[in-house]
Amino acid sequence: MEVSRWLPKATFAGAVLLLVAVGKPLRLVGNGENLVLFTWFGGVNPTPLQPGLHWVPPFVSRTVLFDVKTQALTWKDGDANAYAPRLVVLSQDGQQIQVEATLQFRILDAPKVYTQLGEEYLDRIAPIVRSAILDETAGFSAQALYSTQRPILQGQVREQVAALLQEYGIEVLDLLLRDVKFDPDFVAAIEAKTIAENRLAQKQFEIEQARQEARAVISQAQAEAGQLQAKAQALIQNPQYLEVVKASVLGSRLETLVTK
């Protein structure tokens, strides 16, 4: 009799433990994570499970954990954590350029990422970023990127990637292009051209400075000539003007000289 009393309870408890062990109906979602729930009868739940402990239907469901913290996708040589080596792209004039790139992003809609990109979403994001860098770089000359246009290129790539990934529920926080390398012969040619242009600019400055100094001398000479001409004209029109000039220069000594 005693066995018949506790046997059903033990059987039920064992079934529950077996269900928990095999079906794993409990899921723990950590901070900075979202859990996407897929059930055979309902498909993908559009609302992800937030941090905490959740019960999910056993045997008829599948869950995928997504990191919703800030993530980075990097192209860099010699970095074990990088997605791939640095990118090789072509400028508008066909110059080969090597560049390190880093995409900083965050998943805003984990179910959408799961539905449209899948669990290996990095392998879907990477070609989008690479294609945007290739496309935008082709719009710039190598000389422009070597000098001042690199921030503009970076901004255009960031804008394009952000617009594309937004459709997949991903927010782009930043996109950085670093350590841009050009062909050594191209760099040598650009530097030689820059030196020649700087020397030419210096010569042009010196020539312009000499011209301004010459103009100043001519202007001063013309002013002095004008003054002399005015004095001569006054002397012609009024002979007594000479006596006035003498008096202003010699003063009392002029009178002494005249009386003697």
C-alpha positions in Angstrom: 0.0 0.0 0.0 2.8 2.5 0.9 4.6 1.8 -2.4 1.4 2.4 -4.3 1.1 5.8 -2.7 4.5 7.3 -3.5 5.1 5.4 -6.8 2.9 7.7 -8.9 4.6 10.8 -7.4 8.0 9.4 -8.0 7.1 8.5 -11.5 5.8 12.0 -12.1 8.9 13.6 -10.6 11.1 11.4 -12.7 9.2 12.4 -15.8 9.6 16.0 -15.0 13.3 15.6 -14.4 13.6 13.7 -17.7 11.7 16.4 -19.5 14.0 19.1 -18.0 17.1 17.1 -18.9 16.1 16.2 -22.4 13.8 19.0 -23.5 15.7 21.9 -21.7 12.6 24.1 -21.4 14.5 26.7 -19.3 16.8 29.2 -20.9 19.0 31.8 -19.1 19.6 35.0 -21.1 22.6 37.0 -19.8 23.1 40.8 -19.8 23.9 42.1 -23.3 22.1 39.2 -24.9 18.8 38.5 -26.7 17.4 35.0 -27.3 15.5 34.4 -30.5 12.7 31.8 -30.2 11.6 29.6 -33.0 8.7 27.2 -32.7 7.5 24.7 -35.2 3.9 25.9 -34.9 4.5 29.6 -34.8 7.8 30.3 -36.6 10.2 33.0 -35.4 8.9 35.1 -32.4 9.2 38.8 -33.5 10.0 39.7 -29.9 13.3 38.4 -28.5 13.6 37.1 -25.0 15.4 39.7 -22.8 18.0 39.0 -20.0 16.6 36.6 -17.4 15.3 33.1 -17.0 12.7 32.0 -19.5 10.6 28.9 -20.1 10.3 27.7 -23.7 8.2 24.9 -25.2 10.4 21.8 -25.1 10.9 19.5 -28.2 9.0 21.9 -30.5 11.1 25.0 -30.3 14.6 26.2 -31.1 16.5 29.1 -29.6 19.4 31.2 -30.9 21.4 33.5 -28.6 22.5 36.9 -30.0 25.0 39.3 -28.7 23.4 42.8 -28.6 26.4 44.6 -27.2 28.7 46.7 -29.4 30.6 44.4 -31.8 33.5 45.0 -34.2 34.3 43.6 -37.6 37.9 44.2 -38.5 40.1 43.7 -41.5 43.7 43.8 -40.4 47.0 41.9 -41.0 48.5 39.8 -38.3 45.6 40.1 -35.9 44.1 36.8 -34.7 40.9 38.6 -33.7 40.4 40.2 -37.1 37.8 38.9 -39.5 40.2 39.0 -42.4 43.5 40.6 -43.6 43.5 44.3 -44.7 41.5 45.1 -47.8 43.0 45.8 -51.2 41.1 48.3 -53.3 41.6 50.4 -56.5 41.4 54.2 -56.7 39.7 56.0 -59.6 43.0 56.1 -61.5 43.8 52.5 -61.0 46.2 52.8 -58.1 46.2 49.9 -55.7 45.5 50.8 -52.1 45.7 48.7 -48.9 43.5 49.7 -46.0 42.6 48.5 -42.5 38.9 48.8 -41.7 36.8 48.4 -38.6 33.0 48.3 -38.5 31.5 49.0 -35.1 27.8 47.9 -34.9 25.0 46.8 -32.6 22.1 44.4 -33.2 18.8 46.2 -32.6 16.4 43.5 -33.9 17.8 40.0 -33.2 14.7 38.2 -34.8 15.1 40.2 -38.0 18.9 39.4 -38.1 18.1 35.8 -37.6 15.4 35.7 -40.3 17.3 37.7 -42.9 21.0 37.0 -42.2 21.0 33.8 -40.2 23.2 32.8 -37.3 26.4 33.4 -39.2 25.4 37.0 -39.8 29.0 38.3 -39.8 29.6 36.4 -43.0 26.7 38.3 -44.5 27.7 41.7 -43.2 31.4 41.4 -44.3 30.7 41.4 -48.1 28.4 44.4 -47.7 31.1 46.4 -46.0 33.8 45.3 -48.4 31.6 46.2 -51.4 30.9 49.6 -50.0 34.6 50.4 -49.5 35.4 49.2 -53.0 32.6 51.2 -54.6 33.3 54.4 -52.7 37.1 54.3 -53.1 36.7 54.0 -56.9 35.3 57.5 -56.9 38.5 59.1 -55.6 41.9 59.6 -57.2 44.9 58.1 -55.3 46.4 61.6 -54.9 43.2 62.9 -53.3 43.1 60.0 -50.8 46.8 60.5 -50.1 46.3 64.1 -49.3 43.0 65.4 -47.8 40.1 63.3 -49.1 40.4 60.3 -46.8 37.9 61.5 -44.2 35.4 62.2 -46.9 35.8 58.6 -48.2 35.3 57.3 -44.7 32.2 59.3 -44.2 30.7 58.1 -47.5 31.4 54.4 -46.7 29.9 54.8 -43.2 26.7 56.3 -44.6 26.3 53.7 -47.3 26.9 50.8 -44.9 24.6 52.3 -42.2 21.8 52.6 -44.7 22.2 49.0 -45.9 22.5 47.3 -42.5 19.6 49.3 -41.1 17.3 47.2 -43.3 18.5 44.1 -41.4 18.0 45.5 -37.9 21.6 46.5 -37.3 22.8 49.9 -36.2 26.2 51.1 -37.4 28.0 53.0 -34.6 31.1 53.8 -36.6 33.3 52.8 -39.5 37.0 53.5 -39.5 39.6 53.4 -42.3 43.1 53.3 -40.9 46.7 52.7 -41.9 46.1 53.4 -45.6 49.1 52.2 -47.7 49.9 53.2 -51.3 52.4 51.8 -53.8 55.9 53.0 -52.8 56.6 54.3 -56.3 53.4 56.3 -56.2 54.3 57.8 -52.8 57.8 58.7 -54.1 56.2 60.4 -57.2 53.7 62.3 -55.0 56.4 63.5 -52.6 58.7 64.6 -55.4 55.7 66.5 -57.0 54.9 68.1 -53.7 58.5 69.3 -53.1 58.6 70.8 -56.6 55.2 72.5 -56.1 56.4 73.9 -52.8 59.6 75.2 -54.4 57.6 76.8 -57.2 55.2 78.4 -54.7 58.2 79.8 -52.8 59.7 81.3 -55.9 56.3 82.8 -56.9 56.1 84.3 -53.4 59.5 85.8 -53.7 58.8 87.2 -57.2 55.5 88.8 -56.0 57.3 90.2 -52.9 59.9 91.8 -55.2 57.2 93.2 -57.4 55.5 94.8 -54.4 58.7 96.3 -53.2 59.4 97.7 -56.7 55.9 99.2 -56.8 56.5 100.8 -53.4 59.8 102.3 -54.7 58.2 103.6 -57.9 55.2 105.0 -55.9 57.6 106.9 -53.6 59.7 108.2 -56.5 56.6 109.4 -58.3 55.4 111.2 -55.1 58.8 112.9 -54.7 58.8 113.8 -58.4 55.4 115.3 -58.0 56.5 117.4 -55.1 59.5 118.7 -57.1 57.3 119.4 -60.1 54.9 121.4 -57.9 57.7 123.4 -56.5 59.2 124.2 -59.9 55.8 125.2 -61.2 55.3 127.5 -58.2 58.7 129.1 -58.8 57.9 129.7 -62.4 54.6 131.3 -61.6 55.9 133.3 -58.7 59.6 134.2 -58.6 59.3 135.4 -55.0 58.6 131.7 -54.0 62.3 131.1 -54.2 62.9 133.8 -51.6 60.3 132.2 -49.4 62.0 128.8 -49.7 65.3 130.3 -48.9 63.9 132.0 -45.9 62.3 128.8 -44.6 65.6 126.9 -45.0 68.2 129.5 -44.0 66.1 131.8 -41.7 68.1 134.7 -40.4 71.3 133.4 -42.1 69.7 134.2 -45.5 69.3 137.9 -44.5 72.9 138.0 -43.3 74.1 136.6 -46.6 72.0 139.1 -48.6 73.2 142.2 -46.7 76.8 141.2 -47.0 
